[in-house]
Amino acid sequence: MSLVKAHAGADRRWLEEVVTATVRNSAAYEMTSGDIGRARSFVRDFLSTGQSQHSWTVSARAFDIAQLVVSELATNVCKYAPGPCLLDVESDGTVLSMTMWDSGAVLPSPSPADPTRVGQHGLELVLAVCQSFELRREAVGKRVSVQITLQDSTDQPHSEKTAR
């Protein structure tokens, strides 16, 4: 870690504050079908930047889950609340928080189990892979917030070779 090498004699407390700082970014979309892929790229780039500039350890599984989750959230906006959408991402290098706001008033809910149902499993997948999930009604629209752990004890850290 270059920051550690550059400041080897520095106060460890200061170093830990720098390394564990929370990083945030946001993006706005009109949430057309093309924006789903752009939201995935935005999250992938956010995690890649965290790795390269903040020395985060992000497992390959966390990279995949983050992109799956943002795809599902964006797809729901595109299908059920087309129009303006905001995506906020935040991480301290341990947990990725993603919050998506849209103008739709209807709160999503998982469908009952039905082995014959084709499709509409997105929310079930999101609930299964996220460490937390929160729905919040807003004065206009709603916010969906999720958290994903970035490290897995069984996975190797993600590298640029497996990113695409």
N, C-alpha and C positions, 0 to 999 in steps of 0.2 A: 504494500500500500504506500504510494508515493508520499501522501500526507504525513504518515508516521515517520518515514525516513527523513523527510525534510525538516521535521520538527521533533526529532528524537529527544532532544534535551528540553523540550517545552514542558510546561505544566500539563500533566496527564488529564487533569480535570478540563482544561481548556480544549485539549485535543478531543476528548470524548464528546464535548458539546458540539464541536465542529462536525465530527463524524456522524453524530446522531441527529443532526438538525433535520427538521421536517421540510420536505420539498413539496411544493404545490404547483399545479398548472391547471388551466381551464381552456375549454374550446366551446364554441357555439356552432350549432348546425341548424339547418332548416329541416333536417331529418327526412331526406329523400332516400331511396334505396342506395344510392352511391355514397351517402354519408355513413352508412353502417361500416363499410370498409375503411373510411377515413377515421372513424372513431377507434377501430381496431388498431390502425397504424399509430394513432395518437398515443394510445396506451402502450403499445410495443415500444415506441420511441421514448416515452417517459421512463419506462423500466430500463431500457438500454442506456439512457443518459444517467440514470441512477447508478448503474453498474460502472460506467466509465468515469463519471465525474465525482461520485460520492462513495465509491467502493462498496456498493450494496452487493450482497450475495443473493441472487435470484435464481431459484431452481427452474429447470426446463418446464416442470409441471406448473409452477406458478405463472410462467409466461403464457402457457397454453390456457390455463384457467382464466387468467385476466382477460385474454382476448375472447374466449368463449362467452364470459359473463357480459362484457361490454357489447358484444354482438347481440346477445339475447335481449339486453335492456334496450339497445338501439332499435332492434327489430320490433319490439313491442311499441315503442314510440312511433315508428314508421307506420305500423299497422293500425294502431288504436288512437293515436294522438298526433297526427301529422302536423308539422309546423315547427315553431322555434323550440330548440332543445339546448340545454347547457350541460356540459360534462365537466365535473371537477374531479381531479385526481390528487392524491396526497399520500406521501409515505415518509417514514423515518428510516426506511431500509429493512424493516422487520415485517410490517403490515402495509398492504396497499389498500387505501380507502378510495372508493369511486362513488360519486353521487351524480345522478342524472335527474335533471328537472325537465318537465314538459308541461304543456298547458292543458293537458287532458284532465278532466275531473274524476274519471272512473279509476278506482284503485284496482290493480291487478290482483287476482287470486288464483291459486293453483286449481286445476280441474281435478275432479275426483278420479281415482284410479280406474282405468278402463283399458284392458289389454287389447281391445279392438280399435281404440282411438288412433287415428293417424294425425300426427302433428300436435301442436299446442302443449309441448312438453318443456318449453323454454324456462318457465318459472320454476318448475320442478327441478330442472338441472341447476339453476342458479341457487336454489335453496339447499341442494345437496352438496355443492362445492364451496360455498362461502362460509366463513367463520361467523359472520353476522349479516343480517338483512333487516332493513328498516324501511317502512313506508310512512310518509308524512304528507298529509294534505296541506296545501298552501293556500293563501288567499286566492291565488290563481294557479291552478294545476296541482301538481304533486311532485315530491322528491322520493327517489328510491336510492337508498344508500346501502352499500355492501362493503365488506372487508374480506381480504384474502391474505393469508400468510405467505410470505415470499420465500421462505426456506422450508425445505423438506429434508428430513434426515435420510430418506431413501434415494433422493435424486442428486445428481451432480449439478453444480451451478450451470446456468445457461451460458452458452457462448454465441458469438456472432455467427459461427458456422451453422448453428441449428436454428437461427432466428427466422429464416425465410423458408 
